[in-house]
Amino acid sequence: MSHDVFISYSKEDRSTADRLCEVMEAQGLACWIAPRDIPAGAEWATSIVDGIRAARSMIILISARVSASQEVPREIRLADKCRIPIIPVRLEPCELVGEFDYFLGNRQWLDCFPAPVDPHVPAVVQAIHEALHKPEAPGVTPSPASSTASAAATAVAPMVTPTVAPTVAPPVAPTVTPLVTSVPPAPAASAVEIDGGPWAVRLRVDPDSPFPAADLTNQGFRPAVFRVYRVGSQQRVAALFLRDGLQSSLNLSPSREQWEIDYRNIAAQGARLVRLTCGRAPAGANVISLWTPALNPGAPWRFLYLAQREAFQSWAQQFFAGGLTVGDVSVSSTGAAPEFTGVWFGPGPASLLNIGLSWPELQTLQLTMLARGFRIVALSGYSEGALAKYAAAWQQTGPCPQQMVTASSAEDFQLQCAQFGRQGFRLALMDAFDIDGAERYAGVWEA
């Protein structure tokens, strides 16, 4: 019987390997791990060979201890011979040497440190899913567990409701319909520039062209919100800049692999991730991240990106249980099912996250939240079939008058910006998304 992933590790790292296996299996991946899956009385080497040949992918746990292992290099060689995707996972900072460098040096690799391993598992699961969705090698068939995981990933789960959340009935979600893949290119649209004094917006920006923001940064503006979205077959960027005396910097990574490198380098310089958004492209995922100086060095923070709804909500609950505050949520909806991205940090105010709200439900919830001193700190619209749905992040930061507008065309959004500006409101949040092939924009305004 085939399985999704073979876990290779040094015996000194067994406890970590067992925990990684447990968490991945809880997310629907069928794992093979020794000694658990070696039948009683069976020859060890034969069972290992059978386990590798029946695997659709392999992860190698890399640590300073694995270099002394005699078994792991043999497992790598066999997996490479069988053309099985191999994903190196580092448990601590260490270099690949010898055979490890030869077989693994040019592959995608992930970090699962600092301990515990649990917060890092979503990235591992995502990498495995990407490996499993590549064209199958001849003679390899998907396992029943893999089919079950796929069905569970597209099922609509209840919205995240931490203990601080008011009682809100989860919305009735429609069946998720795959988006049409042969969408004709959207007609070319000129970039839209909206200036409102202490804030400025840029819409319909081509992510592959130089971003026209030098004039804003020279005037003291900082990037506050960036969103990648797609209209038809064209990927675009929308951005909000604020002039409030604070600092932030922007990083655009053209692929997930480059993002992993950029993330480590920027974090090592003492910055803190505050916003994260991803867009699917034919060549992979574009990742845009926003950073601010770390006001509290050493404070914990976590992120998830391009996770399917069930896994995203499961990890969100764990982050909330650990006392972290949600800072951002965004949704990429360019495939058969929406994919969710989020950022958490600590310590911070009480917060909560809602997913799958219709516009009337979001409006009703906002009234309740404002009355309780919660303000919306992130808003992302996305498509479920041809219907607009919303994900929202809230923080309990005290009274703050807020107004929301959504599902607007670029032209309507411009008019709403002018209207709220005359009333003394400033644009604090914005989002851009696609509904049934048409661009739509949402905004949150504060007095």
C-alpha positions as CSV (number, residue, x, y, z in Angstrom):
1,M,0.0,0.0,0.0
2,S,1.4,3.4,-0.9
3,H,1.6,6.3,1.6
4,D,2.1,10.1,1.2
5,V,5.4,10.5,3.0
6,F,8.3,8.4,4.4
7,I,10.0,10.1,7.4
8,S,13.8,9.5,7.5
9,Y,15.6,10.6,10.7
10,S,18.5,9.8,13.0
11,K,17.6,7.7,16.1
12,E,18.7,10.6,18.3
13,D,15.9,12.7,16.8
14,R,13.2,10.1,17.2
15,S,11.0,12.0,19.6
16,T,10.8,15.0,17.2
17,A,10.2,12.6,14.3
18,D,7.3,10.9,16.1
19,R,5.7,14.3,17.0
20,L,6.1,15.5,13.4
21,C,4.4,12.3,12.2
22,E,1.6,12.6,14.7
23,V,0.8,16.2,13.6
24,M,1.0,15.5,9.9
25,E,-1.3,12.5,10.2
26,A,-3.8,14.7,12.1
27,Q,-3.8,16.8,8.9
28,G,-4.6,13.9,6.7
29,L,-1.2,12.8,5.4
30,A,-0.5,9.0,5.4
31,C,3.0,8.6,7.0
32,W,5.5,5.7,7.2
33,I,7.9,5.9,10.0
34,A,10.2,3.3,11.7
35,P,10.0,1.4,13.9
36,R,6.2,1.9,14.2
37,D,5.4,0.6,10.7
38,I,7.8,-2.3,10.6
39,P,5.8,-5.5,11.2
40,A,6.7,-7.7,14.1
41,G,9.3,-10.3,13.1
42,A,10.0,-8.6,9.7
43,E,13.5,-7.9,8.6
44,W,14.4,-4.2,9.3
45,A,16.2,-3.4,6.0
46,T,13.6,-5.1,3.8
47,S,10.8,-3.1,5.5
48,I,12.7,0.1,5.1
49,V,13.2,-0.5,1.3
50,D,9.5,-1.4,0.9
51,G,8.4,1.7,2.9
52,I,10.5,4.0,0.7
53,R,9.4,2.4,-2.6
54,A,5.8,2.8,-1.6
55,A,6.2,6.4,-0.6
56,R,5.1,9.4,-2.8
57,S,7.5,11.7,-1.0
58,M,10.2,11.7,1.7
59,I,11.2,14.2,4.4
60,I,14.7,14.0,5.9
61,L,15.2,15.5,9.4
62,I,18.5,17.2,9.3
63,S,20.4,17.9,12.6
64,A,24.0,17.8,13.8
65,R,23.4,14.2,14.8
66,V,22.3,12.9,11.4
67,S,25.8,13.1,9.9
68,A,26.8,10.1,12.1
69,S,23.9,8.0,10.8
70,Q,24.6,5.1,8.5
71,E,21.0,4.4,7.6
72,V,19.8,7.9,6.5
73,P,22.3,8.2,3.6
74,R,21.2,4.8,2.3
75,E,17.5,5.9,2.5
76,I,18.3,9.1,0.6
77,R,20.2,7.2,-2.1
78,L,17.2,4.8,-2.6
79,A,14.7,7.6,-2.7
80,D,16.7,9.4,-5.3
81,K,17.1,6.3,-7.4
82,C,13.3,5.8,-7.2
83,R,12.8,9.5,-8.2
84,I,10.8,10.2,-5.0
85,P,10.6,13.9,-4.1
86,I,12.8,14.6,-1.1
87,I,12.3,17.5,1.3
88,P,15.1,18.3,3.8
89,V,13.8,19.6,7.1
90,R,16.4,21.2,9.4
91,L,15.8,20.8,13.2
92,E,18.6,23.2,14.1
93,P,21.1,25.5,12.3
94,C,23.6,23.2,10.6
95,E,25.2,22.8,7.2
96,L,24.7,19.9,4.8
97,V,27.9,17.9,4.3
98,G,29.1,14.9,2.3
99,E,26.4,12.8,0.8
100,F,23.7,15.1,2.3
101,D,25.1,18.1,0.4
102,Y,25.4,16.0,-2.8
103,F,21.8,14.7,-2.8
104,L,20.0,17.6,-1.0
105,G,22.0,20.8,-1.6
106,N,19.9,21.8,-4.6
107,R,16.5,20.9,-3.2
108,Q,13.8,23.0,-1.4
109,W,14.6,22.8,2.3
110,L,12.6,24.0,5.4
111,D,13.5,25.0,8.9
112,C,11.6,23.5,11.9
113,F,13.4,25.4,14.7
114,P,13.3,26.8,17.3
115,A,11.5,24.0,19.1
116,P,8.8,22.9,19.5
117,V,8.2,21.6,16.0
118,D,4.4,22.1,16.0
119,P,4.3,25.8,14.7
120,H,6.5,24.8,11.8
121,V,4.5,21.9,10.6
122,P,2.1,23.9,8.2
123,A,5.1,24.8,6.0
124,V,6.2,21.1,5.9
125,V,2.6,20.0,5.1
126,Q,2.4,22.6,2.4
127,A,5.7,21.5,0.8
128,I,4.5,17.8,0.9
129,H,1.2,18.7,-0.8
130,E,3.0,20.6,-3.5
131,A,5.3,17.6,-4.1
132,L,2.2,15.2,-4.2
133,H,0.4,17.4,-6.7
134,K,3.3,17.3,-9.2
135,P,2.9,14.8,-12.1
136,E,3.0,11.3,-10.6
137,A,6.0,9.0,-11.3
138,P,5.2,6.0,-13.4
139,G,3.7,3.1,-11.4
140,V,2.9,5.3,-8.3
141,T,-0.7,5.6,-7.4
142,P,-2.2,8.0,-4.8
143,S,-3.0,6.5,-1.4
144,P,-6.5,6.4,-0.1
145,A,-5.4,8.6,2.8
146,S,-4.3,11.2,0.3
147,S,-7.7,11.2,-1.4
148,T,-9.4,11.7,2.0
149,A,-7.1,14.6,2.8
150,S,-7.9,16.3,-0.5
151,A,-11.7,16.0,0.2
152,A,-11.3,17.3,3.7
153,A,-9.2,20.3,2.5
154,T,-12.1,21.5,0.3
155,A,-14.7,21.0,2.9
156,V,-16.0,24.2,4.6
157,A,-15.0,24.3,8.2
158,P,-16.6,26.5,11.0
159,M,-15.1,29.9,11.4
160,V,-12.4,30.5,14.0
161,T,-14.0,31.7,17.3
162,P,-11.5,32.1,20.2
163,T,-12.9,32.4,23.7
164,V,-13.0,36.2,23.4
165,A,-15.3,36.1,20.4
166,P,-19.0,36.8,20.7
167,T,-21.4,34.1,19.8
168,V,-22.0,34.3,16.1
169,A,-23.5,31.5,14.0
170,P,-21.2,30.3,11.3
171,P,-22.5,31.3,7.8
172,V,-24.0,28.7,5.5
173,A,-21.3,28.2,2.9
174,P,-22.1,27.2,-0.7
175,T,-20.4,24.3,-2.4
176,V,-17.0,25.4,-3.5
177,T,-16.9,25.3,-7.3
178,P,-13.6,25.2,-9.2
179,L,-12.8,28.3,-11.0
180,V,-12.6,28.2,-14.8
181,T,-9.0,27.7,-15.8
182,S,-9.3,29.0,-19.4
183,V,-10.2,32.5,-18.5
184,P,-9.3,34.9,-21.3
185,P,-6.9,37.7,-20.4
186,A,-8.6,40.7,-18.7
187,P,-8.5,43.9,-20.8
188,A,-5.6,46.1,-20.0
189,A,-6.4,48.6,-17.3
190,S,-4.5,51.7,-16.3
191,A,-3.1,52.0,-12.8
192,V,-5.3,54.0,-10.5
193,E,-3.8,56.6,-8.1
194,I,-5.9,58.0,-5.2
195,D,-4.4,60.6,-2.9
196,G,-6.2,61.6,0.3
197,G,-3.8,63.7,2.3
198,P,-2.3,61.4,5.0
199,W,-2.9,58.3,2.9
200,A,-2.6,57.2,-0.7
201,V,-3.8,54.2,-2.7
202,R,-2.4,52.5,-5.9
203,L,-4.7,50.0,-7.7
204,R,-4.3,47.8,-10.8
205,V,-0.5,47.8,-10.6
206,D,1.4,45.2,-12.6
207,P,3.6,43.2,-10.1
208,D,6.2,42.6,-12.8
209,S,6.8,46.3,-13.4
210,P,8.6,48.8,-11.2
211,F,6.2,49.9,-8.5
212,P,5.3,53.6,-8.9
213,A,5.8,54.5,-5.2
214,A,9.1,56.5,-5.2
215,D,7.1,59.8,-5.1
216,L,5.2,58.6,-2.0
217,T,8.2,57.4,0.0
218,N,9.9,60.7,-0.8
219,Q,7.0,62.5,0.8
220,G,7.2,60.5,4.0
221,F,4.6,57.8,3.2
222,R,5.2,54.2,4.3
223,P,3.6,51.0,2.9
224,A,0.8,49.9,5.1
225,V,-1.2,47.2,3.2
226,F,-0.2,45.3,0.0
227,R,-2.5,42.8,-1.6
228,V,-1.9,40.5,-4.7
229,Y,-5.0,39.7,-6.6
230,R,-6.0,38.3,-10.0
231,V,-8.5,39.6,-12.6
232,G,-9.1,37.0,-15.3
233,S,-5.6,35.7,-16.1
234,Q,-3.8,38.9,-15.0
235,Q,-2.1,39.3,-11.6
236,R,-2.1,42.7,-10.1
237,V,-1.2,44.5,-6.9
238,A,-3.1,47.0,-4.8
239,A,-1.4,49.0,-2.1
240,L,-2.2,51.5,0.7
241,F,0.4,54.0,2.0
242,L,0.1,56.0,5.2
243,R,1.9,59.1,6.3
244,D,1.7,58.7,10.1
245,G,5.4,59.0,11.3
246,L,5.8,55.3,11.6
247,Q,8.3,53.1,9.7
248,S,7.8,50.0,7.6
249,S,9.5,48.3,4.7
250,L,8.3,46.1,1.9
251,N,9.8,42.9,0.5
252,L,8.6,41.2,-2.7
253,S,9.7,37.6,-3.2
254,P,9.0,36.1,-6.7
255,S,8.7,32.5,-5.3
256,R,8.1,30.6,-2.1
257,E,11.7,29.4,-2.0
258,Q,13.0,32.9,-2.3
259,W,10.6,34.1,0.4
260,E,12.1,31.5,2.8
261,I,15.5,33.0,2.2
262,D,14.3,36.6,2.5
263,Y,12.3,35.9,5.6
264,R,15.3,34.5,7.5
265,N,17.6,37.4,6.3
266,I,15.2,40.2,7.3
267,A,14.2,38.6,10.6
268,A,17.9,38.3,11.5
269,Q,18.2,42.0,11.1
270,G,15.7,42.6,14.0
271,A,12.6,43.4,11.9
272,R,9.1,42.0,12.7
273,L,6.7,40.6,10.1
274,V,3.3,42.5,10.3
275,R,1.6,41.7,7.0
276,L,1.8,38.9,4.5
277,T,0.0,38.3,1.2
278,C,0.5,35.7,-1.5
279,G,-0.6,35.4,-5.1
280,R,-0.6,32.3,-7.3
281,A,1.2,32.6,-10.6
282,P,2.1,30.1,-13.3
283,A,5.7,30.0,-12.1
284,G,4.7,29.6,-8.4
285,A,3.6,31.9,-5.6
286,N,4.5,35.6,-5.3
287,V,4.9,36.6,-1.7
288,I,4.7,40.2,-0.5
289,S,5.7,40.9,3.1
290,L,5.6,44.0,5.2
291,W,8.1,44.5,8.1
292,T,8.4,47.0,10.9
293,P,11.2,47.5,13.5
294,A,10.9,45.1,16.3
295,L,9.7,47.1,19.3
296,N,9.9,44.1,21.6
297,P,12.9,42.0,20.5
298,G,12.5,38.4,21.3
299,A,8.7,38.5,21.4
300,P,7.1,35.5,19.7
301,W,5.4,35.7,16.3
302,R,4.1,33.1,13.9
303,F,2.8,33.1,10.3
304,L,1.0,30.7,8.0
305,Y,0.7,31.1,4.2
306,L,-1.2,29.5,1.4
307,A,-2.9,27.1,3.8
308,Q,-6.2,25.5,3.1
309,R,-9.0,26.5,5.3
310,E,-9.1,23.5,7.7
311,A,-5.4,23.5,8.4
312,F,-5.4,27.3,8.7
313,Q,-8.2,27.3,11.3
314,S,-6.6,24.5,13.3
315,W,-3.3,26.4,13.6
316,A,-5.1,29.7,14.3
317,Q,-6.8,28.1,17.3
318,Q,-3.4,26.9,18.6
319,F,-1.9,30.3,18.2
320,F,-4.8,31.9,20.0
321,A,-4.5,29.3,22.8
322,G,-0.8,30.3,23.1
323,G,-1.7,33.9,23.8
324,L,-0.8,35.3,20.4
325,T,-2.6,38.2,18.7
326,V,-3.8,38.0,15.1
327,G,-2.3,40.8,13.0
328,D,-3.2,40.0,9.4
329,V,-5.3,37.7,7.3
330,S,-5.5,37.5,3.5
331,V,-7.0,35.1,1.1
332,S,-5.7,33.9,-2.3
333,S,-8.6,32.6,-4.4
334,T,-7.1,31.5,-7.8
335,G,-7.6,27.8,-7.6
336,A,-10.3,25.2,-6.8
337,A,-10.4,26.4,-3.1
338,P,-9.3,29.6,-1.3
339,E,-5.9,29.5,0.4
340,F,-5.4,31.5,3.6
341,T,-2.4,33.5,4.9
342,G,-2.0,35.1,8.4
343,V,0.4,36.6,10.9
344,W,0.2,36.4,14.7
345,F,2.4,38.1,17.3
346,G,2.7,38.5,21.0
347,P,2.2,39.9,23.5
348,G,-0.8,41.9,22.3
349,P,-4.4,42.7,22.9
350,A,-7.2,40.1,22.8
351,S,-8.1,39.2,19.2
352,L,-10.2,37.0,17.1
353,L,-10.6,35.8,13.5
354,N,-13.7,35.2,11.4
355,I,-13.7,33.4,8.0
356,G,-16.5,32.9,5.5
357,L,-18.7,35.9,6.3
358,S,-21.1,37.3,3.8
359,W,-21.2,41.1,3.5
360,P,-24.5,41.4,5.6
361,E,-23.0,39.1,8.3
362,L,-19.8,41.1,8.4
363,Q,-21.7,44.4,8.8
364,T,-23.8,42.9,11.6
365,L,-20.7,41.5,13.4
366,Q,-18.9,44.8,13.1
367,L,-21.6,46.6,15.1
368,T,-21.2,44.0,17.9
369,M,-17.5,44.2,17.8
370,L,-17.3,48.0,17.9
371,A,-19.6,48.0,20.9
372,R,-17.2,45.7,22.7
373,G,-14.1,47.8,21.9
374,F,-12.8,45.6,19.1
375,R,-11.6,47.1,15.8
376,I,-11.0,45.4,12.5
377,V,-7.3,45.2,11.8
378,A,-7.3,43.1,8.6
379,L,-9.9,42.5,5.9
380,S,-9.7,40.2,2.9
381,G,-12.4,39.4,0.3
382,Y,-12.4,36.3,-1.8
383,S,-14.6,34.2,-4.0
384,E,-16.5,31.0,-3.1
385,G,-18.0,30.1,-6.5
386,A,-19.4,33.4,-7.7
387,L,-20.2,34.7,-4.2
388,A,-18.1,37.2,-2.3
389,K,-17.0,36.1,1.2
390,Y,-14.8,37.8,3.7
391,A,-12.2,37.0,6.3
392,A,-11.6,39.6,9.1
393,A,-9.1,39.9,12.0
394,W,-10.1,42.0,15.1
395,Q,-8.2,43.4,18.1
396,Q,-9.6,44.7,21.3
397,T,-8.0,48.2,21.3
398,G,-10.8,50.3,22.7
399,P,-13.4,52.6,21.0
400,C,-12.6,53.4,17.4
401,P,-15.2,54.6,14.9
402,Q,-14.9,52.6,11.7
403,Q,-16.8,52.5,8.4
404,M,-16.5,49.7,5.8
405,V,-17.2,49.7,2.1
406,T,-16.8,46.6,-0.2
407,A,-17.5,44.9,-3.5
408,S,-16.7,48.2,-5.3
409,S,-15.3,48.8,-8.7
410,A,-12.2,50.9,-9.0
411,E,-14.3,53.9,-10.0
412,D,-16.8,53.5,-7.2
413,F,-13.9,53.0,-4.7
414,Q,-12.5,56.4,-5.9
415,L,-15.8,58.1,-5.2
416,Q,-16.1,56.5,-1.8
417,C,-12.6,57.6,-0.9
418,A,-13.6,61.2,-1.8
419,Q,-16.9,61.0,0.2
420,F,-15.3,59.6,3.4
421,G,-12.4,62.0,3.1
422,R,-14.8,64.9,3.2
423,Q,-16.4,63.5,6.4
424,G,-13.0,63.5,8.2
425,F,-12.3,59.7,7.9
426,R,-9.0,58.3,6.7
427,L,-8.4,55.0,4.9
428,A,-6.9,52.6,7.3
429,L,-7.2,49.2,5.5
430,M,-8.0,48.1,2.0
431,D,-8.2,44.9,0.0
432,A,-8.5,43.9,-3.7
433,F,-10.0,40.7,-5.0
434,D,-11.8,39.1,-8.0
435,I,-15.4,38.1,-8.1
436,D,-16.5,36.2,-11.2
437,G,-13.8,37.8,-13.4
438,A,-14.4,41.4,-12.1
439,E,-12.1,43.4,-9.8
440,R,-13.6,44.5,-6.5
441,Y,-12.1,46.6,-3.7
442,A,-12.9,46.9,0.0
443,G,-11.9,49.6,2.5
444,V,-12.0,50.3,6.2
445,W,-12.1,53.9,7.3
446,E,-11.4,55.4,10.7
447,A,-12.2,58.8,12.2
